[in-house]
């Protein structure tokens, strides 16, 4: 069983755009933060924390991209923006790798990896020397999109220390977790065929499929090719002030919905 961990998305290198995102996010109960230690001369990272999950928003400051992932950098320099990666947490990344390779994926084995700049954060805060407290397994993009699926497995006992880093957090305003991820696929047949190899137990019909998560779900919908990839994240909200508030960043929409205790 998997759980949603985070998204990585890219936006223009535009100060006015960043200010607008901060303002609209704040109106919905979210805080967008960029910490000096997250960044390099080549890129700037903004994090939007939702409980133990988050959205990583990145703008490239130099076309060289520094230590940023090369495939993402290439797409960025081609003018592509929006969500580039959906990352799910697993507790058996080696078993998952074995299953995926048997299903025809030619992918590198899971490994401990992070940009040098990001690694330095954890070196300082968690007492690490060379390696981050997780392993990553990367898949190629879903057909018809630029969005990859990746899986992450954290080292035992690392979550507590990582949670301390995830501040300021929207849970301060009663927004506690991502409940539902809606993905609108522009190449339905190939996309579903691909995802069926990743999630063999998912269920659905001609125009909608469901992937169950340990906490929450992913819903897949058919959309028109010209509309491109779109995502909607529904976040659990316990504060009436922010309930049903929503805002848009590139091809991603965030909306606060009622938590189970409010229904």
N, C-alpha and C positions, 0 to 999 in steps of 0.2 A: 504494500500500500504506500502511496506517495502523498506528500503534502506540498502545497504551494510554498515556495521560499521567497523568490523575488523575480522581478522583471528588470531587464536592461533596455533602456531606450535612449535615442539620440535626438537632440534638438539643435537648431541653428545656434551659432556663436553670436548671440544678439543680447545685449544687456537689457533692452526694453522687453524682449520676450521673456527673459528670466524673471524680471520684475513682475510681469503680468501673470506668469505661472504662480509665483509666490503669493500674489494677491488673491487670485481665484482659488488657490488651494486653501489659503487661510480662511476664506469665507465658508469653506466646507468642513473646517475643523482639522486641516492638515498643515503641517509645518515642513517647509522645504529648507534643508540645511546643507551647507557646503562647508566642510571643515578643511582647514589648510593642509592637514596631514593626508587627506584623501587625494590631493591634487598633484599635478606636475606642471612643468612649463608648457607641456603639449596638450593637456586636457584638463577639464574641470568637472568634478563629480558632484551632483546634488542628490541627496537621499531624502526620500519621503517614507517615514517609518509608520507601519500599521501593526502595532503589537510586535510580534516576533517576525513579521514579514515586511517587505519593503519594495520600493521602486527606486531603481538607480537611474538617474537622468544625467546624461553626459553631453557636453559640448566639446568639440575639438578646437583647440586654440592654435595649433600648428599642423599643417598638412602632413608633416612627418609622423605625427601621432605618438611619438615617444614609445613607451612600452605598451600602448594600447593594442588590443587584439587586431592582427593585420587584416583579417577578412572584414571585420567591422569597419576598420579605418578605410579600406578600399571602397566599401559601400558608401560610407559617409562622404568621402571625397568625390563620389559620383553623384552626390546630391540627395541620397536616400536618407530618410528620417523616420522616426517612429520606433516601435518595439522591435528589437533585434534578437532578444533571447528570453525564453520562458524557462525558469529554473525550478525544478521540483526536488524536494528532499526525499532521500531513501535511506533505509538502514541496512541495505545489502547491495552495495554498488558493484561488488565483484560478481554476485549471482546475476544481477541485471545485465552486466556486460556480457556474460556468457550467453544469456538468452537472446540479447540483441544481435550478437554475432551469428548465432544459429539462425536468426531470422533474416540474415542477409546483409546486415550493416557492416561495412568496412570502416571501423572507427578505432582511434587510439585507445589503449587501455586507460582506465581511470588513473588520475595522477594528482598529486598535490601541486597546484599551480595558482599563481596570482601575479599581476603586474608588480614589479619591484616596489613601486611607490605604495601600493596597497599593502604589500607584505610588511613594510616598515611600520605601519600602524600597529599590526598585531605583534610585531617584534617588541615594540615599546610597551604595549598594554598587556600582553599575555606572556611576556617573557620568552618569546620564541627567538630562534637564531636564524634559521634558514627556510623553514617550511610553514605554510599556513595550516590552521587546524581543520582542514577539510580536504576531500578529494573530489574532483570534477570529472564527469563523463559527458563529452560533447557529441551531439548528433548533428548531421547536416540540416540545413533549413527545410522546413515543410515545403513541398512542391508548390510553386506559384506564389511564394512569399520569401521575404528575407529573414524570417524569424526562425531561429534555431530552438531546439529543445535540449536542455542540459539537465543532468542530475547531479546532486551534491550529497555527500555523506560527511557529516561532521565527526570529528574525533570525540570520543567519550569525554564527558564533563566539560566540553568547551562552550556549551550553550549559555551557561550563566554569565561567563565573562563577555561573550558576544552581546548578550542582551544589554549589558551595562553600557556598551558603546552606542546602542541604538536610541540615541536621545538628540533632540527632543522628539517625543513620540505622540502620535495621534490618540493613543489610549488615555492620555490626559484629558481628552475631550469626549471620552466615551466611545471612540472608534477603535475597536479592539482586534479585528482580524478580517482577512479576505474570506468571504463565504463562497463566492461564486465567480468563476472566470468564464466569460462568454467570448468565443472566438469565431469570427465570421470568415470563412475560407473562400477565396476567389476561384480556386481550382479544386472543386469539391471531390471529384472522383479520385484524382491522384493524391490529394491531401488525405482523404479518408483511407485509401489503400496504405499510405505511408504510416498513418497513425495506428492503423490496425495491427501493424507489425510491432509498434511500440507498446500499445495497450491492447492486448489480445482479447480482454474481457469486456471491452466497452460495448454499450448497447445503443440502439437507435433505429431510425427509419431513413427514408430517402433524403430528407432535408435537415435532420437533426440527430446528433449523437451525444451520449453522456459518458464521461469518464469520472468514476467515483474516486474521491480523495479521502484520506483518513479524516480530515476535517474540511468539508466543503465538496465542491464538484467543479468540473470543467464541462461546459456545454458547447457543442460545435454546431454551427449553422452554415447553410449554403448561402452565398451571396454572389452578386454579379462580378465577373472578372474586372470590369472597369472600376468597381468600387475599391478594389484592393483589400488587403488584410485589415481587419478592424478588431479591436478587443474592448470588452467592457468588464470592469472589475466592480463587484458589488461587495461593499464592506459593512460589517456588522456595526450598528450604531445604537448606543443606549441613551444618547442625549437628544431630547426632542428638538433642541435648537438647530441641530445639524442633520436631523433625519430627513431623508429624501433629497438632500443637497447633492449636486453633481457638478463636475467640471471636466473639461477636455484638454488633453495634451497630445498633439499630433493625432495618431490613430488610436489613442487610448482614452476611454471615458471611465471616470470613477464616480460611483454613486453609493451613497449611504442608505442601507436598508435596515429594517427593524431586526433586532436580535430575537432569538427564540423566546426569551423570557418576556418579551413585549407582546408576543402574538397570543 
